Amino acid sequence: MKQPAGIDISKDGFHACLKEQADDEQVKIKRSRSFPNDYEGFRGFPDWSLKGLPKGMSLKFVSEATGCYYEDLA
């Protein structure tokens, strides 16, 4: 089982969406949240992303590279 985290980022903030895909290819949105595109948002994002992640599951981050706005988060 794998869990992708999609990130849409802009100058002022970023929105993350966690999905879960099981071995049978079924995909479910687990949760989503918006964060400010600043130090506080960057600090809160890892804890939110990893919360409830089942043992042995990998988490992959995918981001739209909009201008330079994604660079600090990356």
C-alpha atoms as one frame of an Amber mdcrd trajectory, in Angstrom:
protein
   0.000   0.000   0.000   1.240   3.482  -0.789   0.054   6.945   0.132   0.720
   9.949  -2.147   0.604  13.526  -0.858  -0.287  16.044  -3.547   0.742  19.648
  -2.929  -0.582  22.704  -4.763   1.532  25.710  -3.828   1.241  29.445  -4.402
   2.860  32.624  -3.133   0.782  32.815   0.044   0.053  29.184   0.882  -0.084
  25.561  -0.081  -2.821  22.958  -0.012  -1.985  19.319   0.651  -4.172  16.304
  -0.033  -3.353  12.828   1.259  -4.670   9.877  -0.692  -4.399   6.187  -0.001
  -4.121   3.533  -2.684  -4.537  -0.091  -1.673  -3.234  -3.116  -3.549  -6.607
  -3.443  -5.316  -5.957   0.027  -6.907  -8.820   1.687  -4.985  -7.939   5.293
  -4.118  -9.463   7.226  -1.229  -8.829  10.786  -0.097  -7.872  10.531   3.553
  -7.657  14.241   4.365  -6.617  17.646   3.106  -5.455  20.884   4.651  -4.129
  24.325   3.754  -0.932  25.778   5.213   0.687  29.204   4.949   3.718  29.326
   2.631   6.075  30.323   5.438   8.163  28.852   8.243   5.134  28.034  10.425
   3.424  26.214   7.572   6.586  24.264   6.800   6.925  23.264  10.467   3.357
  21.986  10.752   3.258  20.094   7.466   5.440  17.054   8.365   3.544  16.311
  11.579   0.205  16.564   9.787   1.463  14.418   6.896   2.770  11.607   9.070
  -0.117  11.569  11.546  -1.856   8.221  11.346   0.505   6.796   8.729   0.300
   3.013   9.112   3.508   1.194   9.904   5.300   0.069   6.762   3.443   2.472
   4.472   5.529   4.795   2.320   4.579   8.426   1.792   5.432  10.107  -1.525
   5.232  13.891  -1.985   4.254  15.353  -5.356   4.179  19.091  -5.949   3.337
  21.367  -8.809   6.431  23.504  -9.324   4.778  26.913  -9.655   7.488  29.479
 -10.292   9.791  29.590  -7.290   7.045  29.248  -4.649   7.711  25.549  -3.990
  11.450  25.903  -3.377  11.396  26.667   0.358   9.047  23.776   1.077  11.101
  21.405  -1.051
